[in-house]
Amino acid sequence: IMAEGPILNGKTSFIGGFRSSYTDWVLQRIQVDEVKNSSAFFTDMNLRITHRFNNRNSLSISGYNSRDKFTYNNEFGFEYSTKMAQLELKNSFSDNILSNLSATTSIYESTQFDLQGLDGSQLDNDISYVKLKEQITYFKDEELKVDIGASAIQYTIDPGSRFPFGDNTEVEEKILEEEMSRELTGFFNLEYSLTDKLLMSGGVRFTYYQYLGPQNIYEYQNPARPEVEEILGSSIQDGTIVSYNSLEPRFSFRYKLSENLSLKGGYSRTAQFINQVFNTDSPTPTSQWQLSTPYIEPNRSHNVSMGLFRNFDDNNIETSIEVYGRQIDQLYDYRDFAELVVNDHIETELLFGEGRAYGVELSAKKKLGELNGSVSYTLSRTERKIEGINSGQYFPSNFDKTHDLSFLMNYQPNQRNTLTLNFTYSTGRPTTAPIGNYITQEGLIVPIFSERNQLRIPAYHRLDFAYTLGKGYKKEQKIRTSWTFGVYNIYGRKNAFSVFFTQDGFGRPVANRLAILGSAFPSLTLNVEFL
């Protein structure tokens, strides 16, 4: 449901929306035990109220709230939610000077739970922040634009709280201390049209980061490579425990080779002070967040890109080819069999090194006509080199997808009927898995693992279908309705959510694929639009 309109004499207006799913009702009627015993639910809502004092000044307040929950076969699941509120004041000091002052607060909470057995537990973590930002923009016609501003952000993180769940669990309760950090940032950017053909943009951003106490900090015999066995002690430290700074220049350009052909390129240096920590092959909505600390420095990267863009048919068809590269310093990965959950000295589970990413992206898009849509393809590699992993050689990162293809087609012969097809394909993500085993003198079977990320799970691909039937619309209509019938995963591909291993009767490793909704999933939707 979405609604918008005026409130007070045209000076105040609102826009808001609400969405919710009835997936549980559908799942209960599918005669597949794993699906019938699963549940999925989401809801989100947003509201924005804006008051215009005059033509130059306005004040708006907005809020957002969402919640998602998923349970598989009454065995495991996760839940996560986001809450956000923002106050924004816009002022026009003159016809060419604008000010945007905003205050924002947000919290992201997640829960992961195992419902059965000895590992029955609930794991909670969250990240929240408060942000104040001021940006002033000066522009002159279409030739010059200048942005200057500053921001301050304070983060609070709950790195993990674990609670036992069920009567048979062997999990013990453990709650980690909250962590805090602060980022103070100033930035400047200038965009200038040197000629009718050449547009250039350049700027710089400076960030000062502080990791704040009070916090229990461990001391190690070798601070450059912390080890659990080398903990010398710990102490409570207050104030600014450690600080980092980052100077981040950026530059980009666009050159029009002809009316329909342009060349674009750019360079930027960036720093990331907060990262996700996850003990799976890829991050999930419940992955925990990790601040930069005395032992975990921020990642820093150099990024370059260059692309050729060409339009056809009076700009109805857009095509592009773009190459990019990225070099990352102070990148971290995890030791073999790392224990990342509710670990108060997580730095002992990390190894450090560098990373790189490079690739080429091709895309084409047709915007208008009875038949329209888009197609895009990316050929890329994302690799890392970490001391202590794979003999210090480059290996695929968890995010490496050599091939990534997406195709979208819309056929709309008239205003009432729309047919949509969507196809997605991507290379399976890298993984580490048993490739054999050996038997000890005591008869114990011990698995032998491949090198880090030297194997891949099966490729992901899926075809979706949707048909929308609506009534003929008239200008005087206040309500428009339509029906959409869709089929998700129309040919029932059992895409792997995860791959896990068991042993056969001879002790050999056997791969098992866990597929979520590994069958065609129909849906029927009523769309109502209030005008």
C-alpha positions as CSV (number, residue, x, y, z in Angstrom):
1,I,0.0,0.0,0.0
2,M,1.4,3.4,-0.9
3,A,-0.2,6.9,-0.4
4,E,0.8,10.5,-0.8
5,G,-0.8,13.9,-0.7
6,P,-1.1,17.3,0.9
7,I,-1.8,17.9,4.6
8,L,-2.0,21.7,5.3
9,N,-2.8,24.2,2.6
10,G,-0.3,22.6,0.2
11,K,2.7,23.6,2.4
12,T,2.9,20.2,4.1
13,S,2.8,16.9,2.3
14,F,3.4,13.2,3.1
15,I,4.3,10.0,1.3
16,G,4.2,6.6,2.9
17,G,4.0,2.9,2.2
18,F,3.5,-0.5,3.8
19,R,4.3,-4.0,2.5
20,S,3.8,-7.4,4.0
21,S,4.0,-11.0,2.8
22,Y,1.6,-13.9,3.2
23,T,4.3,-16.5,2.3
24,D,3.6,-18.6,5.4
25,W,0.0,-19.2,4.2
26,V,1.3,-20.4,0.8
27,L,4.1,-22.6,2.3
28,Q,1.6,-24.4,4.5
29,R,-0.3,-25.6,1.4
30,I,2.7,-27.1,-0.5
31,Q,2.8,-30.8,0.0
32,V,6.6,-31.1,0.5
33,D,7.5,-31.7,4.1
34,E,10.7,-29.5,4.1
35,V,8.6,-26.6,2.6
36,K,5.5,-27.2,4.7
37,N,7.6,-27.1,7.9
38,S,9.3,-23.8,6.8
39,S,8.2,-20.2,7.2
40,A,9.1,-16.9,5.6
41,F,7.8,-13.5,6.5
42,F,8.7,-9.9,5.8
43,T,7.2,-6.5,6.4
44,D,8.4,-3.0,5.8
45,M,6.9,0.5,6.2
46,N,8.1,4.0,5.5
47,L,6.8,7.6,6.0
48,R,8.1,11.0,5.0
49,I,6.5,14.3,5.9
50,T,7.8,17.5,4.3
51,H,6.9,21.1,5.2
52,R,7.8,24.0,2.9
53,F,8.2,27.3,4.8
54,N,8.7,29.1,1.5
55,N,10.3,28.6,-1.9
56,R,13.8,28.4,-0.3
57,N,13.4,26.5,2.9
58,S,11.9,23.1,3.8
59,L,12.0,20.6,6.7
60,S,11.3,16.9,6.4
61,I,11.2,14.0,8.8
62,S,11.2,10.4,7.6
63,G,11.2,7.0,9.1
64,Y,11.7,3.4,8.0
65,N,11.1,0.0,9.7
66,S,11.5,-3.5,8.2
67,R,11.6,-7.0,9.6
68,D,12.4,-10.3,7.9
69,K,12.2,-13.8,9.4
70,F,13.0,-17.2,7.8
71,T,12.9,-20.7,9.3
72,Y,13.8,-23.9,7.4
73,N,12.1,-27.2,8.2
74,N,11.9,-26.3,12.0
75,E,15.7,-26.8,12.1
76,F,17.4,-23.4,11.8
77,G,16.6,-19.9,10.6
78,F,17.4,-16.2,11.0
79,E,15.6,-12.9,11.7
80,Y,16.8,-9.4,11.0
81,S,15.3,-5.9,11.2
82,T,16.2,-2.3,10.4
83,K,14.9,0.9,12.0
84,M,15.8,4.4,10.7
85,A,14.8,8.0,11.4
86,Q,16.0,11.2,9.7
87,L,15.5,14.9,10.1
88,E,16.5,17.0,7.1
89,L,16.6,20.8,6.7
90,K,17.1,22.3,3.2
91,N,17.9,25.9,2.6
92,S,18.6,28.0,-0.5
93,F,20.7,30.9,0.5
94,S,20.6,32.2,-3.1
95,D,19.7,31.0,-6.5
96,N,23.0,29.1,-6.8
97,I,23.9,28.2,-3.1
98,L,22.1,25.3,-1.4
99,S,22.5,23.8,2.1
100,N,21.4,20.4,3.2
101,L,21.7,19.6,7.0
102,S,20.6,16.2,8.2
103,A,20.6,14.1,11.4
104,T,20.1,10.4,11.1
105,T,19.9,7.5,13.5
106,S,19.6,3.8,12.6
107,I,19.8,0.3,14.1
108,Y,20.2,-3.0,12.4
109,E,19.5,-6.1,14.5
110,S,19.9,-9.8,13.5
111,T,19.3,-13.2,15.1
112,Q,20.4,-16.6,14.0
113,F,19.0,-19.7,15.6
114,D,19.4,-23.5,15.7
115,L,16.3,-25.1,17.0
116,Q,17.4,-28.7,17.5
117,G,20.1,-30.9,19.1
118,L,23.2,-30.3,21.0
119,D,23.9,-27.0,19.2
120,G,20.5,-25.5,20.0
121,S,21.2,-21.8,20.5
122,Q,20.3,-18.2,19.6
123,L,22.9,-15.7,18.4
124,D,22.2,-12.0,18.5
125,N,24.2,-9.0,17.2
126,D,23.4,-5.5,16.1
127,I,25.0,-2.2,14.8
128,S,23.6,1.3,15.4
129,Y,24.8,4.7,14.5
130,V,24.0,8.4,14.9
131,K,25.1,10.7,12.1
132,L,25.1,14.5,11.6
133,K,26.0,15.9,8.1
134,E,26.1,19.3,6.5
135,Q,26.6,19.8,2.7
136,I,26.8,23.0,0.8
137,T,26.4,23.0,-3.0
138,Y,27.4,25.9,-5.3
139,F,26.6,25.7,-9.0
140,K,26.8,28.1,-11.9
141,D,24.6,27.2,-14.9
142,E,25.6,23.7,-16.1
143,E,29.3,24.5,-16.2
144,L,30.4,24.4,-12.6
145,K,29.3,22.5,-9.4
146,V,31.1,22.6,-6.1
147,D,30.2,20.4,-3.0
148,I,31.8,21.0,0.4
149,G,30.7,19.5,3.7
150,A,31.4,17.5,6.8
151,S,29.9,14.7,8.8
152,A,30.3,13.0,12.2
153,I,29.2,9.4,12.9
154,Q,29.2,7.4,16.1
155,Y,28.8,3.7,15.9
156,T,27.8,1.2,18.6
157,I,28.1,-2.5,17.9
158,D,27.0,-5.6,19.8
159,P,29.5,-8.1,18.4
160,G,27.6,-11.1,19.7
161,S,25.4,-12.6,22.4
162,R,24.7,-16.3,22.5
163,F,22.0,-18.0,24.5
164,P,21.2,-21.8,24.8
165,F,18.0,-23.0,23.2
166,G,16.2,-26.3,23.9
167,D,16.5,-29.0,26.5
168,N,19.3,-31.0,24.9
169,T,21.6,-28.1,24.1
170,E,25.3,-28.1,25.2
171,V,25.7,-24.4,24.3
172,E,26.6,-22.0,27.2
173,E,25.5,-18.4,27.5
174,K,28.1,-15.8,26.5
175,I,27.6,-12.0,26.0
176,L,30.4,-9.8,24.6
177,E,30.9,-6.2,25.5
178,E,29.6,-3.4,23.3
179,E,32.1,-1.6,21.1
180,M,32.1,2.0,20.0
181,S,33.8,4.1,17.3
182,R,33.6,7.6,15.8
183,E,34.3,8.9,12.3
184,L,34.8,12.6,11.6
185,T,34.9,13.5,7.9
186,G,35.4,16.5,5.7
187,F,35.0,16.4,1.9
188,F,35.3,18.7,-1.2
189,N,34.3,18.0,-4.8
190,L,34.4,20.1,-8.0
191,E,32.7,19.3,-11.2
192,Y,33.5,21.5,-14.3
193,S,32.7,21.4,-18.0
194,L,35.9,22.4,-19.7
195,T,34.2,22.3,-23.1
196,D,31.0,21.0,-24.6
197,K,32.6,17.6,-24.9
198,L,34.7,17.3,-21.8
199,L,33.3,17.1,-18.2
200,M,35.8,16.6,-15.3
201,S,35.2,16.0,-11.6
202,G,37.7,15.8,-8.8
203,G,37.7,15.9,-5.1
204,V,39.1,14.7,-1.8
205,R,37.7,13.3,1.4
206,F,39.5,13.1,4.8
207,T,38.4,10.8,7.6
208,Y,39.6,10.7,11.2
209,Y,38.6,7.4,12.9
210,Q,38.6,6.7,16.7
211,Y,38.1,3.3,18.4
212,L,36.6,4.3,21.8
213,G,36.7,2.8,25.3
214,P,36.0,1.6,27.8
215,Q,37.1,-1.7,26.3
216,N,39.0,-4.7,27.5
217,I,42.2,-4.9,25.3
218,Y,44.4,-8.0,25.3
219,E,48.2,-7.7,25.1
220,Y,50.2,-10.1,23.0
221,Q,53.8,-11.2,22.8
222,N,53.8,-10.3,19.0
223,P,51.2,-7.6,18.4
224,A,51.7,-7.9,14.7
225,R,50.4,-11.5,14.7
226,P,48.3,-12.1,17.8
227,E,48.1,-15.7,19.0
228,V,45.9,-17.1,21.8
229,E,48.9,-18.9,23.3
230,E,50.8,-15.6,23.5
231,I,48.3,-13.6,25.5
232,L,50.3,-11.7,28.1
233,G,47.3,-10.2,29.9
234,S,44.5,-7.6,29.4
235,S,43.5,-4.2,30.7
236,I,40.5,-1.9,30.5
237,Q,41.3,1.2,28.4
238,D,39.2,4.3,28.1
239,G,39.0,7.3,25.8
240,T,40.5,7.0,22.3
241,I,42.2,3.6,22.3
242,V,43.5,3.9,18.8
243,S,42.9,6.2,15.8
244,Y,43.4,6.0,12.1
245,N,43.1,8.6,9.3
246,S,42.6,8.4,5.6
247,L,43.1,10.9,2.7
248,E,40.9,9.8,-0.2
249,P,41.3,11.6,-3.5
250,R,39.1,10.9,-6.4
251,F,38.9,11.9,-10.1
252,S,36.6,11.2,-13.0
253,F,35.9,12.4,-16.5
254,R,33.5,12.1,-19.4
255,Y,34.5,12.9,-23.0
256,K,31.8,12.9,-25.8
257,L,33.4,11.4,-28.9
258,S,30.2,12.1,-30.8
259,E,26.5,12.9,-30.1
260,N,25.8,9.3,-29.1
261,L,29.3,8.0,-28.1
262,S,31.2,8.9,-24.9
263,L,34.2,7.7,-22.9
264,K,34.2,7.7,-19.1
265,G,36.9,6.9,-16.6
266,G,37.9,7.5,-13.0
267,Y,40.2,6.8,-10.1
268,S,39.5,6.8,-6.4
269,R,41.2,5.8,-3.1
270,T,38.9,4.6,-0.3
271,A,39.2,3.3,3.2
272,Q,36.8,1.0,5.1
273,F,36.8,1.1,8.9
274,I,33.9,-1.4,9.4
275,N,33.8,-4.9,8.0
276,Q,31.6,-7.9,8.2
277,V,32.7,-11.1,9.9
278,F,31.2,-14.4,8.9
279,N,32.1,-18.1,9.4
280,T,30.4,-19.3,6.2
281,D,31.4,-19.1,2.5
282,S,29.6,-15.9,2.1
283,P,28.0,-13.2,4.3
284,T,24.4,-13.6,5.5
285,P,22.0,-11.1,7.0
286,T,23.1,-12.3,10.4
287,S,26.9,-11.8,9.8
288,Q,28.4,-9.8,12.6
289,W,30.2,-6.4,12.3
290,Q,33.8,-5.7,13.1
291,L,35.3,-2.3,13.9
292,S,38.9,-1.3,13.2
293,T,40.9,-1.9,16.5
294,P,44.5,-1.7,17.6
295,Y,45.1,-5.1,16.0
296,I,42.7,-4.8,13.0
297,E,43.6,-1.9,10.7
298,P,41.1,-0.5,8.1
299,N,41.3,-1.8,4.5
300,R,42.5,0.7,1.9
301,S,42.0,0.4,-1.8
302,H,42.9,1.9,-5.1
303,N,40.1,1.8,-7.7
304,V,40.2,2.5,-11.5
305,S,37.6,2.2,-14.3
306,M,37.3,3.0,-17.9
307,G,34.2,2.6,-20.1
308,L,32.7,3.3,-23.5
309,F,29.0,4.2,-23.8
310,R,27.0,4.2,-27.0
311,N,23.3,5.1,-27.5
312,F,21.1,4.2,-30.5
313,D,17.6,4.9,-31.8
314,D,17.3,8.4,-30.4
315,N,18.7,7.2,-27.0
316,N,16.1,4.4,-26.7
317,I,18.9,1.8,-26.7
318,E,21.8,2.2,-24.3
319,T,24.9,0.0,-24.6
320,S,28.2,0.1,-22.7
321,I,31.5,-1.8,-22.1
322,E,33.5,-1.0,-19.0
323,V,36.7,-2.4,-17.5
324,Y,37.7,-2.0,-13.9
325,G,40.5,-2.9,-11.4
326,R,40.9,-2.7,-7.7
327,Q,43.9,-3.2,-5.4
328,I,43.2,-3.7,-1.6
329,D,45.7,-3.4,1.2
330,Q,45.3,-4.7,4.8
331,L,42.7,-7.2,3.8
332,Y,42.0,-10.0,6.3
333,D,40.9,-13.6,6.1
334,Y,40.4,-16.4,8.7
335,R,42.6,-19.1,10.0
336,D,41.6,-22.7,9.2
337,F,38.7,-23.8,11.6
338,A,38.5,-20.2,13.0
339,E,36.1,-19.7,15.9
340,L,34.5,-16.4,15.1
341,V,31.2,-16.6,17.1
342,V,31.2,-14.6,20.4
343,N,35.0,-14.4,20.5
344,D,36.3,-11.5,22.6
345,H,39.8,-11.8,21.1
346,I,38.8,-12.3,17.4
347,E,42.1,-10.8,16.2
348,T,43.7,-14.2,17.1
349,E,41.6,-15.8,14.4
350,L,42.6,-13.5,11.6
351,L,45.4,-13.4,9.0
352,F,46.3,-10.4,6.9
353,G,47.3,-9.7,3.4
354,E,46.1,-8.0,0.2
355,G,43.5,-8.5,-2.5
356,R,42.7,-7.6,-6.1
357,A,39.7,-7.5,-8.4
358,Y,39.4,-6.9,-12.1
359,G,36.9,-7.5,-14.8
360,V,34.9,-6.3,-17.8
361,E,31.1,-5.5,-17.8
362,L,28.9,-5.5,-20.9
363,S,25.3,-4.2,-20.9
364,A,22.5,-3.2,-23.2
365,K,19.1,-1.7,-22.4
366,K,16.0,-0.9,-24.5
367,K,13.8,1.5,-22.7
368,L,10.7,1.9,-24.9
369,G,8.5,-0.1,-27.2
370,E,6.2,-3.1,-27.0
371,L,9.3,-5.2,-26.4
372,N,11.9,-3.8,-24.0
373,G,14.3,-5.0,-21.4
374,S,18.0,-5.3,-20.6
375,V,20.9,-7.8,-20.7
376,S,24.2,-7.5,-18.8
377,Y,27.2,-9.8,-18.5
378,T,30.3,-9.5,-16.2
379,L,33.5,-11.4,-16.6
380,S,35.6,-10.9,-13.4
381,R,38.0,-12.2,-10.8
382,T,38.2,-11.4,-7.1
383,E,41.3,-12.8,-5.4
384,R,43.3,-12.4,-2.3
385,K,46.8,-13.2,-1.0
386,I,47.1,-13.9,2.7
387,E,50.2,-14.9,4.6
388,G,49.6,-18.4,6.1
389,I,46.9,-19.5,3.5
390,N,47.6,-21.5,0.4
391,S,51.4,-21.0,0.7
392,G,51.0,-17.2,0.3
393,Q,49.6,-17.5,-3.3
394,Y,46.6,-15.7,-4.7
395,F,43.4,-17.6,-4.3
396,P,39.7,-16.8,-5.1
397,S,37.8,-14.8,-2.5
398,N,34.4,-15.9,-1.2
399,F,32.9,-13.3,-3.6
400,D,34.6,-14.5,-6.8
401,K,32.1,-15.1,-9.6
402,T,33.8,-15.6,-13.0
403,H,30.6,-15.3,-15.0
404,D,27.5,-13.2,-14.1
405,L,24.7,-12.9,-16.6
406,S,21.2,-11.3,-16.2
407,F,18.5,-11.0,-18.8
408,L,15.1,-9.1,-18.4
409,M,12.4,-8.9,-21.1
410,N,9.1,-7.1,-21.0
411,Y,6.5,-7.5,-23.7
412,Q,3.5,-5.1,-23.5
413,P,1.3,-5.2,-26.6
414,N,-1.2,-2.8,-24.9
415,Q,-1.9,-1.0,-21.7
416,R,-3.7,-4.0,-20.1
417,N,-1.2,-6.9,-20.7
418,T,2.4,-7.2,-19.7
419,L,4.6,-10.3,-19.9
420,T,7.9,-10.4,-18.1
421,L,10.8,-12.9,-18.2
422,N,13.8,-12.7,-16.0
423,F,16.8,-15.0,-16.2
424,T,19.9,-15.0,-13.9
425,Y,23.1,-17.1,-14.1
426,S,26.3,-16.9,-12.0
427,T,29.3,-19.1,-11.4
428,G,29.1,-21.0,-8.2
429,R,31.0,-19.4,-5.3
430,P,34.3,-20.8,-4.2
431,T,34.4,-23.2,-1.2
432,T,36.7,-25.4,0.8
433,A,35.8,-29.1,1.1
434,P,37.1,-32.5,2.0
435,I,38.8,-34.3,-0.9
436,G,39.7,-37.5,1.0
437,N,40.6,-38.9,4.4
438,Y,43.1,-41.0,6.3
439,I,42.7,-43.4,9.1
440,T,44.7,-43.0,12.3
441,Q,46.2,-46.0,14.2
442,E,43.2,-45.8,16.6
443,G,40.9,-46.2,13.6
444,L,39.7,-42.6,13.6
445,I,38.7,-41.3,10.2
446,V,40.2,-37.8,9.6
447,P,39.1,-35.7,6.5
448,I,41.7,-34.2,4.2
449,F,40.6,-30.7,3.0
450,S,41.4,-29.0,-0.3
451,E,43.3,-25.7,-0.3
452,R,41.3,-22.6,0.6
453,N,38.5,-21.9,-1.9
454,Q,39.9,-24.3,-4.6
455,L,36.5,-25.9,-5.3
456,R,33.2,-24.3,-6.2
457,I,29.5,-25.1,-5.4
458,P,27.3,-25.7,-8.5
459,A,26.4,-22.7,-10.7
460,Y,23.3,-20.6,-9.8
461,H,20.7,-20.1,-12.5
462,R,17.0,-19.4,-12.4
463,L,14.2,-18.3,-14.8
464,D,11.2,-16.3,-13.5
465,F,7.9,-15.5,-15.3
466,A,5.2,-13.0,-14.6
467,Y,2.0,-11.9,-16.4
468,T,0.1,-8.8,-15.4
469,L,-3.5,-8.1,-16.4
470,G,-5.0,-4.7,-15.8
471,K,-8.1,-2.8,-16.8
472,G,-8.1,0.0,-19.3
473,Y,-7.2,3.2,-17.5
474,K,-9.1,6.5,-17.8
475,K,-7.9,9.9,-16.6
476,E,-10.8,10.4,-14.2
477,Q,-10.1,7.1,-12.4
478,K,-9.1,7.4,-8.8
479,I,-8.2,3.7,-8.3
480,R,-6.3,1.4,-10.6
481,T,-6.2,-2.3,-10.1
482,S,-4.3,-5.2,-11.8
483,W,-3.5,-8.8,-11.2
484,T,-0.1,-10.4,-11.5
485,F,0.4,-14.1,-11.9
486,G,4.1,-15.2,-11.5
487,V,6.2,-18.3,-11.3
488,Y,9.5,-18.1,-9.5
489,N,12.2,-20.6,-10.6
490,I,10.0,-21.9,-13.4
491,Y,12.0,-24.9,-14.3
492,G,12.6,-25.9,-10.6
493,R,16.4,-25.5,-10.4
494,K,17.7,-26.8,-7.0
495,N,20.2,-24.0,-6.5
496,A,22.5,-24.6,-3.6
497,F,22.0,-22.5,-0.5
498,S,24.9,-24.3,1.0
499,V,26.9,-27.5,0.5
500,F,27.8,-29.7,3.5
501,F,29.5,-33.1,3.7
502,T,28.7,-36.4,5.4
503,Q,30.4,-39.8,5.2
504,D,29.2,-42.9,3.4
505,G,29.5,-46.4,4.8
506,F,33.2,-46.6,3.8
507,G,34.0,-43.3,5.5
508,R,34.3,-41.4,2.2
509,P,33.1,-37.7,2.1
510,V,29.8,-37.2,0.3
511,A,28.6,-33.8,-0.8
512,N,25.0,-32.8,0.1
513,R,23.2,-29.8,-1.4
514,L,20.8,-27.7,0.7
515,A,18.4,-26.0,-1.7
516,I,15.8,-23.4,-0.5
517,L,12.7,-23.3,-2.7
518,G,14.3,-25.8,-5.1
519,S,11.0,-26.1,-7.1
520,A,8.8,-23.8,-9.2
521,F,7.0,-21.4,-6.8
522,P,3.7,-19.8,-8.1
523,S,2.2,-16.5,-6.8
524,L,-0.8,-14.4,-7.4
525,T,-0.8,-10.7,-6.6
526,L,-3.5,-8.0,-6.5
527,N,-2.0,-4.5,-7.2
528,V,-4.1,-1.5,-6.1
529,E,-2.9,2.1,-7.0
530,F,-4.7,5.1,-5.4
531,L,-4.4,8.2,-7.6
